[in-house]
Amino acid sequence: MDGYRILLVDDEEELRAGIRRKIDWESLGFTLAGEAANGEDALELAEQIMPDVVLTDIKMPFMDGLTLCRQLKQQLPAVRLIVFSGFDDFEYARQAIGMNVFEYLLKPIMASELSQVLVRLRQDMDAQRAQRQDMEKLRRSYEENLPVLRGLFYTRLLNGQLRPGQIQERAARYEIDLTGQSWAVARVHASNLGDDPDELILLSLQTFFQENLADKGWESHWLLYDDDLILLAGFPGPAAVYPLLRELERVRALAEKLLGMRLTVGMGLPVNDLTQLGASSRGAKSALDYRVLLGPGRTLYIGELEPRRDQGLTFTEEDERRLVNAVKLGTPEKVRRFLDQLMQSSRGGVSLNQFQCFFLELVACLVRLAREGEVSLEEAFGPDFHGTIQLADFSSPEELGRWVEERCLRLQELLRRQRSYATSHTVDKAREFIAQNYANCDLSVEMLCDHLHLSPAYFSTLFKRETGMSFTAYVTKVRMEAAAVLLRDTEEKTYLIAGQTGYQDPNYFSYVFKRHFGTSPSRYRADLQSGG
């Protein structure tokens, strides 16, 4: 394991060199990752190396150690601080910092004393790391949150938000037995609880049903969902719907009598696949809705209220969600794989009209996706596309499938280009803003992000990826280039040029200029005038 990263900050080169040579960093468990001569440089360097520990002097030019510590604690809350100070400012430092500094050391710094401090700091940081990695603590936290995780799992299951491979894996993880061969969803609604029912009342109702519903070979999973009580019933074979309906009606009537609650139970059609539970759940909700016509206080089965018809071939909400996800976020292979599955499901036993409607809905989904991504329909679908597909234009389902696949892959590529253009456009706007505001000494990434309506974290990552430079480094480059032009083309004093390029402190301006160009502003101007 690599050592903890240390940033050393002191304006005395001799002191930094002494510490660098005399401390056996590796044996103490540390790595000297960087050095800086003042707080301004230290902040910029910390942004790049992300130190675990900062050793800093109190008195330094441009930005003192106290200000540096405050800034570091905002940017890197976990960083550990060790502060050096001379005798005259030692008590001031001890009283003023108040920011969880690990140790204060009085100058001159003794290597043995600093080593002992680093040993203690390493032990403390190791203990914190071990605590974070304490698997037993994580396990206990997991168990405490298991009821919440189970509730979330059931909710996503009923909403159709889990893929087939996820369902059994997560059920096993949350210790939920879902081994049935068929399934049905029932919803219990209390009409006399108002629009905002008390969860404790619903929980007591759940307990009542659990205690009184006879076990006749089905497995029962209960949960609260959308202000109703939900039963997810699993059967070892074909769903025994009517025995369950009779049992639910018995317990419903008993609850009304003993608890004084006006209850309606709605049950959806049974399904043979857990991924179809959303359909059964919607059926249960539809059955409940019939209480408006038939009156509350009964058990209703959607299979009797709306007799099952041949549903044929439909492009479902789940199909649309998966297609959009594949085109926007997936790989070409993911798009092909999904379309292959979709084509397989569309074969056999359907009429020509059903087939036509299915692909009209699919293409409408792609058209919406193109418009949302600001992609030209002509570019995505070709110049002859008018928004619809006629089956007569194709000689076989395979030819139609190839047409859909080519359009999906084309749209995927165009959306990717559009996102790339949007990123480039954002960075161009950022460059323009910097060019207009570099003279403002208060220019910051926060000011820029307020202008662009972006979060600083997202913008910093985006800007670094596109330009290869951090925001701070880029602003410095722009300011230095502007300063060079002013030195070349005007007779302005250096301190005035400093103010015109965003630096309140002329000394710090000169320091940054020399670091950037390798020479002082006055020497730079003199060389230009002499033709050197």
N, C-alpha and C positions, 0 to 999 in steps of 0.2 A: 504494500500500500504506500503511495507517495506521501511525503511529509506534508504537514499543514503549511500552506503558503503564507509567507511573511512579506510585508511591504515595510521598508525602512525609510523614515522621513526625517531629515535633519539638514540644515543649511551648512553644516560644517563637514566638508569633504573628508577631513582628517579623522573626525569622529566616526563617520560612516565606514571609512576604510578600516579603522581599528576594530569595530564591531564585526565587519565582514570577515576579517582574517582570524580573529581570536575565538569566535564561537564555532564549535563543531556542530553545525546545523543538522547534518544527517543523523548523527548519533542521538541527538535530542529529539528527533522526529519531526524536523521542520525543513523547509526549503526556502532559501532567500530568493523570492520570485521577482523582486524589483526594488529600486531605490529612487528617491526623489529629493530635491533640494528645497522644496517649499510646498505649502498646502495646495496651491493651484495645480501644480504638476502631479501631486499625489492623487488628487481627485480624478484627474484624467487617466492616470495609470491604473487606479483602482477599478475604473470602469472596464479596463481591458483584462486585467489578471485576476480579478475577483478574489482578493486576499482573505485568508481566514483570520490573520492577525496583523495589526498595524502597530509598529513601534514609532513613536513620533516625539519630537521636541516640542516645547511650548512656544518659544520665541523664534519665529522665522519670518522672512520677508513675504510680502504679497498676501499671504493668508497664514495666520498663526495656528498653532496646534489645537487650541480650544475650538476655533471655528471649524477646522478640519474634522475634529472628533464629532461635532454636531452634525456636519454634513454627511459624514460616513454613516452615522447611526440612522440617518434618514434613508440613504441609498442602500446600505448593507446592514440591516438590523442585527444580523447574527455575528458581525465582525467583533473580534476581541481586541481591546486596546491596552497598550502599555505606554505610559507617558514619561518622558524625560523632562527634568526641569532643573534650572540653576537654583542656588540657595535662596536668592532674593525673591523668586516667584514660586517657590515650592508650596507654601501655604495657600497662596492664591490659586494655584492649580488644583490643590486638594479640595478647596472649597467650591471652586467655580464649575468644575466639570459636571459632577453629579450625574454621570451617564454610564454607570456600571463599568468604570475603568478597572481592569484587573489588577494593575500595580502601578505605583508611582516610584520612579527611581531618581535619586538626586545625582546630578553631575558632580565630578566626573564618573562615568559609568565604568564599573569594574566588571571584567568578563566573567569572573566567578559568580558575582551577584546576579548578573543577567542570566547566566546559565541556570542558576537555581530557580529563578522566577520562571524560566521557560520550562523547566522540569515540572513545576507545579501546574503551569498552564496546560502542558501536554496531558497531565493526569486528569485535569478537570475537563478538557475537551474530549478525551477518550471516554470518560464516564458519561458525558452527554451523548456522545455518539452511540455508546452501548445502550443507553436508555432508549434512544430513538429506534434502535434495532431490536429492542426487546420483543421477541416474538410472542412471549407469554402475554405481555401487555396488549399486543395487537389482537391476540386470540380472544382475550377477555372483552376488548372493545367490540370485536366482531360479534361475539355472543350477545352482548348487551344490545346491539343494533339489529340482531337477527329478525325480530318481529317486524321492524321497519322494512328490512330488505325483502322479507317474504311478502309483505303488503305491496311493495313496489313491483315484485315479480308477478303477483296475481293481476295487478292493474295492467301491466304491460301485456300479459297473456290475454286478458279480455279485450284489450285494444288492438290485438293483432300486431304488436310491435316486436315480437320475438321470431327469429328465424328457426326453422325446424331443428337445426343442430344445437341451438342455444337452449331449447326448452328443457330437455331431459338433463343436460349438463348442469343448468342452474337449479333445477328442481333437486338434483342430488346434492348440490352444494348447500342448498338451504334446508336439506333434510325433509323434502316434500315428496310423498309417494304419489306418482302420477302413472300408475301401471295399467290403468283401465284400457279397454279396447274401444269404447265409445263414451261420449260425454254429452252432457246437457247442462245448460245454465238456467237457474231460476232466480228471480228477484222478488224480494219481499218489501213492499212499500207501506208505510204507515201514513194514513191520510190525515190524522188528527194531531200531527206533531208540528205543523206549520212549515214555513219555507226554510227554516234553519234548525233542523232537529238536533237535539242534544246527543252527542256521541255516546254518553253514558247510558242513555235510554236505549239506543241502538245496540250497544254492547250487551245490555241486559236481555234484549230481545234475541240476540244471537245465542246467548247462553241458554235461553228458554228452548229455542229450536234444537240446539245441540243435545240438550238433555231429554227431549221428548220425542224427537224424530226416531222412529224405530229403524234398526239396522237390518235391512232385508237384502243384503248382498251388494249394495252399492257403497262406494267410498264417498265421504262428504268433506268438502273444503269450504269453510265459511270465511267471509270477509266483509268489511264495510266498503262501499263503493258508490260514489255519487249520491250520497244521502239515502241509499238503500242498503238492505242486507242481501248479500249475494250467496247463493249456493252453487258450487261447482261440483256436480255429481259425476262420478266415474263408474262405469259398469264393466264387469269382466267379459261380457259378450255384447250382443245387441241390446240397445238401451231399453230397459223396462220402464218406459215412460209412464204408463197409466198406474202401475202400483205406486210409483213415486208421487204422481199427482194426487192420488187418494190419500197418501200419508201426509203430504204437505197441506192438503185441505183439512185433515183432522187436526193437525197441530195449529194451523191458522185459526180455526174456530175455537180451539182450546185457549189460545193466547188472547183472543178477543174477550172470551168469558172471564179469564182469570186476571188479565192485565189491563183490561179496558181499552185496548188499542184497536183502532179500525184498520184492518190489514187487507191488502190485496196481494196475491201471488201471481206472477207472470212467468211462464216457462217457454223457452225457445226450443226449436227443433234440435234433435240429437245430431251429433256429428261424429265422424270416425277418425278425425285427425285433430290434434290439439291446436294446430295452426288455424283451424276453422272455428275456434271457440268464439271469436269476435262475432261471427254470424249468429251463433246461438244466443250470445249476449244481446245482440241487437233485436233478435226475435223475442227474447224475454221482455225487453223494454217496450217493444211494440204491443205485446200482449197486455202489459200493464196499462198502456195508453187507452185500451178499450174500456177501462173502468169509467171513462168520461161518458161513454154511450150506455154501458151496461150497469154502471153503478159500482162502488167499491164494496169490499167485504166478500170476496170470492177468489177462487183459484182459476186462472185463465191459461189456456194452452194455445199458442200461436198456430199449431198444426190444425186445430179445430176452427179457429177464427179465420185463418187464411190458409185453406187447404193447399198442400204442397203441389206446385206445378213444376213441369220440366223447366228448370231455370236456364238451360242451354248454355251458350258461351257468352261470357261477359268479361269486359276489361275492368277489373276491380280496382278499388282504391289502393289495395296492397300492390297490385301489378304496377299502377302508376308510380307509387312511392319507390318501388325497387328499380323501375326503369329510369326515373329521374336521378336516383342515387348512382346508378351505374354510369349514366352519360356524364353527369356533372363531376363525380368524384372517383369513379372507377377507372380501370384500365380497359383498352380495347378488348382484351380477353374476357374481362368481366361482362362487357356489353354482349359479346357473342354468346357467352354461356347463358346469360339470362334470356336472350332472344331465342336460343335453341329450346330452352324449357318452355317458353311461351308458345312457340310453334307446335311443340309436341302436345301441349294442352288444348290447342285449337283444332286438332285433327279428329275426324270421326264423329258421327252422330249429331251433326249440327247442320242447320239449313244454310242456304246461300245468303239469305238475309241476315242471319245471325253472324255469319262470317264477315259480311260487309260492315255491319255495325261495330263488330269487335275492332276491326282495323281502322275504322273512322275515329273511334275513341282513342286508339293508340296514337294515330297521327295528330289528333287534336292535342294530345299531351305533349308531343314533340314541338308543335307550333307554339304552345304556351311557353315551353322551355326556351325556345329560340327568342321569342319576344321579350321574355324576362331578362335574357342575357344580352339584349340589344344586338342580336344577330339577324342579318338580312335573310328573309325567307327564300329569296331567289338564290342567294349564295349557299344556303343550307340544303335546299331541296331541288334546285335547278330552275331554269327559266320557264319551264312549262308547267310548273306546279301551281295549282289554283286552290289548294287547301283541302282537297279531297282525293280519295283513291277509288277508282273503279276497278272491280275485279276483272272486268272484260279486257282491261289493258294488259293483263298478265296471262301467261299460258299455263301456269301451275302455281300451287302454293309455295313451291321452292323458289320460283322466280320472284314472287311477292316477298318472301322472306329475305332474299338477297337485297331487294330494293330497300326494305326497312333497315337491314343491317348497314348498308352503305350510307344511308341518311343519318342513322344514329352515330356512326363513327365520324362522319363528316361534321355533324353538329358538335360532337365531343371535341374535335380539334379546333373548331371555330370558337367555342366557349373558352377553351384553354388560351387561345390567342387573345381573346377579349380580356381575360383576367390579367394576362401579361401586359397588355396595353394600359389597362387601368392602373396597374402598379407603376408602370413607367410614367404615366401622367401624374400620379400623386407625387412621385419624386421630383418631377419637373416643377410642379407647383411649390414644393418645398424649397427647391433651389431658387426659384423666383422670389419667394418670400424672404429668404436669407439675403439675396442680393439687394433687396429693397430695405432691409432692416439691420444689416450688419453693423451699422454705426450706432445702433441702440445698445448701450452697455447692459441693458436688462434682457436682451435677447436670450431666450432659453428654449429648450425642447418643449416645455409645457406651453409657452406662448405660441409656438408654431403649431402644436397639436390642437390647441383651442381654435386656431385659424382653420385648420384642415378638418376639424371634427373627428380626430382619431385619438386612440389611447397612446400615451407615450411609449409603453412597452411594445405595442404592435408596430408603431412607426419606427422606433429605433431598430428593430429587427429588419423591417422592410428597407429602411434607408441604408443600413450597413450592407445588406445583401445586394442592393442595386449599385451602390457607389464604391463599396469596398472600404468605406471610411465611417467612423462614428460621427454623430452630429457635431460634437465638440471639435473634433479634428477638422471637419469640413469648414465650420465657421471660422476657425483659426486660419485655414488656408485662404479663404475669401478675404478676410481682414488683412492678411499679410500682403496679398496681391494688390489690394487697394492702397495699402500704405506705400508699397513700392512705386506705384503710379504717382502718388502725391509727392513722394520724395524726388521723383524724376522730373515731373512737370510743373512743380510749384516751388516757391521759396518759403513755404510755411515752416514755422518752428516745429521741432519734433513733438513737443508737448501738445501742440494744436492738432497735429496729424494723429496723435494717439487718441484724442477725443473724437476726431472725425471717423475713426475706425473702431470705436466701441470700447476703448480702454480708458478708464478713469485715472489709473495710476500710470504716469509716463514711464516710471522706472520698470514697471512690469511689462509695459509695451516694448521697451527696449530689450528687455530680457527675452521675450517671446520672439521678437524680430531677429535677434542674434541667433537664437536656437533654430529658427526657420531658415535663415539665409546664410548663417555662418559668419556674419559680420554685423556691426552695430549700424543703426540708421544713419548716423553722421558719416561713418566711413563708406557706407553704401552710396550716399549722395556724392561724397567727394570722389569716389571711384568713377561714378557716372560722368561727373563734370570734367574729370581729367582724361576721360576716354579709356580708363583702365578696365 
